[in-house]
Amino acid sequence: MVAVVLAVAGVSGCGATQKPSAVPEVLWPPPPEVPRFKLARVIKGEADYEPPAGWWRRTFLGARKPGELFELKQPFGIACHPAKRVVYVAERKQARIIAFDEDTKKVRFYGDAVGGKLGLVLGIAVDDAGVVYAVDQRSRRVYAYNVDGSLLRVYGQHEELKRPTGVAVDRARGRLYVADLGPQAIIVLDLATGSKVATWGKGGRGQGEFAFPGLLALDRRGNLLVADQMNFRIQVLSPEGAFVRALGGPGDRPGSFFRLKGVAVDSENRVYAVDEAFANVQVFQSDGQLLLFFGQGGDRPGEFRMPVGACVTPDDVIWVAEAMGSRIQGIRFLRNAHVPSRAPASQPASAPHP
């Protein structure tokens, strides 16, 4: 898919100090247009917070060697704390979750707790108390972890889940939503007890029906957004499970999807849809109108290699996990910029060539 906008200014290197590379200036759209999004951060692992230590620090201060710092290998699901600038990444290849705290520059790990060791982690969610919910498709359960990484609760112990993929948490309503490929439906669980409350939908192409429901998100109204992957759309369901609207559709033009993966919502209910094949993120109004899209395939900052999950921090930084890029990138929405009322027709999208 051709990117709507991409502007890259010079890159400053690591140098002999072994500090992480400076983020180049990547703007969407490029000058002379008024930019609406800007690349804010690229994180590949702990070294972006804690540069590799030299011999003196390793010998006398116990600092770790470069090879001992955690590196992302195959990030998949991603979740942002509702009230803090903390980003949680489901590392599928290494079967754990790592939290990057952008304020303290510290990291935390989840997924090794007794009784809650992850096998195949996919979608994740986090509530305002910092409790992390992780889908483990191998065990067909969702594990909830306390802030310190200890196991809080296990959902799905009575075979409520068959092939879970995505998860979203609504503490206000006391619900945990789980996308399940088994029944091709959304399983609604009681947050406190873990018991099944309802099943929303079934396999199909109609309103409220699903074909491979994947990652999930909640908007500010409590509506559930479902990446309905093989129907090539995002479905919006009310807190009661009623169909509200659908975004997208099959195709290779702006506003359509080819390989839909992640979905996220910002503070003003704009919807961000990640397409793995187009290697970009499309931005929609809450009513489904396409605003613009950013990104393209590649390894440079601001480009994506197999993007999957997305989430938005309270300061409206959109974080995207790249399964093949082995990194996450943060793109800031520029609040003082005017967002167009419709996508520019002069910027067509196209499916990547095999």
ZALUMTI-722786 format. One record per residue (C-alpha): z, x, y. Coordinates in pm, whole numbers, padded with zeros to 5 digits, always signed. Layout:
// ZALUMTI-722786
ZXY...
END
This chain:
// ZALUMTI-722786
+00000+00000+00000-00091+00142+00338+00220+00190+00551+00246-00012+00867+00374+00286+01056+00471+00647+00996+00536+00923+01245+00684+01254+01141+00795+01520+01383+00897+01874+01289+01150+01946+01014+01430+02195+01063+01511+02387+00746+01834+02472+00574+01830+02835+00670+02073+03096+00546+02372+02878+00628+02289+02657+00326+02349+02343+00532+02156+02026+00447+01818+01991+00614+01805+01809+00945+01643+01466+00931+01297+01473+01088+01196+01209+01336+01024+00931+01143+00953+00615+01341+00804+00279+01250+00573+00205+01428+00471+00543+01575+00412+00605+01944+00277+00458+02162+00415+00144+01995+00781+00058+02056+00969+00179+01744+01167-00081+01548+01296+00141+01269+01395+00506+01251+01481+00732+00958+01852+00804+00989+01960+00984+00672+01843+01134+00345+02102+01192+00071+02033+01368-00258+02390+01436-00365+02724+01589-00274+02559+01890-00111+02462+01665+00180+02834+01631+00253+02965+01957+00113+02720+02248+00147+02732+02495-00146+03013+02745-00092+02971+03119-00077+03150+03374-00295+03457+03399-00070+03525+03023-00063+03465+02991-00437+03692+03284-00518+03984+03224-00284+03968+02854-00196+03849+02711-00526+03533+02568-00376+03270+02457-00625+02948+02637-00707+02616+02478-00610+02548+02368-00969+02884+02191-00984+02802+01947-00703+02681+01604-00810+02310+01537-00764+02128+01207-00789+01883+01196-01078+01771+00835-01125+01935+00601-00873+01869+00233-00938+02097-00032-00794+02259+00023-00456+02526-00166-00263+02675-00136+00085+03034-00210+00180+03041-00529+00390+03272-00379+00654+03239+00000+00625+02966+00262+00627+03001+00331+00256+02700+00328+00023+02741+00286-00353+02464+00408-00584+02416+00316-00951+02302+00638-01117+02123+00509-01426+02046+00842-01592+02402+00971-01556+02568+00633-01623+02800+00630-01327+02835+00507-00971+02881+00734-00672+03005+00615-00333+02895+00805-00022+03128+00748+00274+02930+00815+00591+03244+00826+00808+03472+01053+00604+03188+01248+00441+03366+01208+00108+03237+01086-00226+03401+00879-00501+03295+00813-00858+03315+00501-01075+03225+00425-01434+03450+00650-01641+03756+00425-01654+03918+00353-01989+03771+00027-02120+03503+00031-01851+03282+00328-01928+02925+00256-01823+02631+00283-02060+02322+00146-01883+02414+00060-01526+02167-00151-01327+02266-00379-01040+02589-00328-00846+02779-00511-00573+03088-00446-00363+03321-00687-00186+03511-00647+00141+03817-00520-00047+03613-00230-00185+03604-00365-00542+03285-00247-00714+03104-00473-00962+02860-00302-01199+02618-00455-01450+02615-00265-01779+02322-00403-01974+02410-00201-02283+02748-00368-02328+02623-00697-02174+02914-00698-01934+02999-00660-01568+03281-00418-01490+03492-00448-01177+03653-00128-01047+03932-00080-00796+03881+00151-00499+04042+00436-00693+03795+00392-00981+04037+00227-01223+03920-00075-01418+04017-00407-01260+03843-00669-01473+03568-00719-01730+03323-01010-01712+03118-01127-02009+03370-01063-02285+03290-01396-02451+02913-01348-02475+02844-01529-02148+02581-01263-02071+02276-01164-02277+02064-00918-02076+02226-00891-01732+02040-00712-01455+02154-00795-01102+02489-00898-00957+02622-01040-00629+02978-01131-00531+03096-01414-00305+03470-01380-00254+03484-01672-00011+03370-01908-00287+03532-01714-00570+03206-01655-00752+03023-01376-00928+02647-01426-00966+02467-01245-01248+02091-01243-01310+02029-01261-01684+01697-01191-01856+01815-01363-02174+01813-01723-02051+01597-01627-01749+01863-01771-01524+02149-01701-01286+02491-01712-01452+02772-01819-01217+03114-01684-01316+03458-01756-01175+03561-01444-00989+03929-01471-01083+03905-01575-01448+03557-01462-01555+03480-01801-01709+03130-01943-01675+03103-02203-01398+02734-02284-01413+02388-02174-01515+02121-02198-01246+01758-02221-01347+01555-02143-01655+01237-01963-01746+00929-02089-01562+00728-02081-01241+00862-02386-01063+01117-02402-00787+01449-02271-00914+01287-02130-01229+01258-01759-01301+01047-01496-01471+01255-01180-01509+01520-01233-01239+01635-00892-01119+01843-00763-00831+02038-01004-00609+02167-01032-00253+02363-01279-00041+02280-01379+00314+02530-01462+00589+02517-01833+00501+02620-01776+00141+02267-01833+00007+02171-01629-00298+01849-01429-00288+01692-01351-00625+01417-01096-00691+01207-01318-00918+01002-01026-01042+00726-01167-01260+00681-01465-01030+00624-01213-00750+00860-01382-00509+01210-01390-00371+01383-01721-00432+01656-01839-00199+01920-02068-00352+02193-02255-00167+02562-02202-00255+02524-02515-00470+02230-02367-00659+01961-02580-00495+01622-02428-00416+01587-02351-00044+01264-02154-00012+01055-01876-00161+00931-01560+00008+00618-01373-00090+00385-01437-00382+00142-01241-00600-00119-01028-00429-00197-00703-00256-00177-00813+00107+00114-00801+00352+00372-01061+00261+00290-01053-00111+00436-00851-00398+00295-00641-00678+00611-00502-00837+00910-00653-00658+01243-00480-00718+01524-00483-00462+01625-00734-00197+01873-00701+00090+01979-00893+00400+02095-00757+00737+02341-00894+00994+02079-01125+01147+01958-01257+00810+01637-01056+00807+01529-01001+00448+01421-00662+00312+01208-00661-00003+01142-00339-00196+00812-00314-00383+00799-00034-00639+00419-00034-00666+00348-00049-00292+00627+00207-00238+00741+00028+00074+00988-00219+00221+00867-00546+00369+01074-00715+00638+01085-01094+00660+01246-01348+00888+01496-01566+00704+01235-01846+00704+00993-01628+00507+00769-01509+00790+00665-01146+00747+00757-00923+01041+00635-00580+00932+00674-00324+00658+00752+00047+00641+00711+00335+00400+00444+00459+00163+00425+00663-00154+00521+01030-00128+00797+01288-00127+00838+01348+00245+01123+01192+00440+01035+00831+00513+00816+00807+00203+00924+00666-00132+00884+00751-00499+00952+00445-00710+01188+00265-00470+01414+00015-00644+01736-00110-00485+01822-00173-00121+02129-00266+00082+02230-00283+00449+02545-00141+00609+02727-00328+00890+02553-00112+01152+02214-00227+01015+02106+00087+00834+01883-00011+00543+01945+00211+00241+01678+00246-00028+01730+00403-00371+01436+00594-00521+01440+00612-00901+01182+00892-00915+01264+01045-00579+01622+01124-00688+01759+01033-00347+01857+00752-00115+01722+00713+00236+01878+00531+00529+01651+00365+00784+01810+00235+01103+01705-00088+01268+01676-00023+01641+01856-00316+01798+01713-00272+02146+01356-00295+02018+01154-00615+02010+01058-00723+01658+00708-00877+01642+00672-01245+01564+00417-01177+01293+00278-00887+01091-00019-00707+01250-00334-00831+01079-00496-00491+01130-00266-00332+00877-00373-00452+00531-00182-00374+00217-00336-00269-00110-00210-00207-00459-00195+00158-00562-00472+00288-00783-00376+00362-01145
END
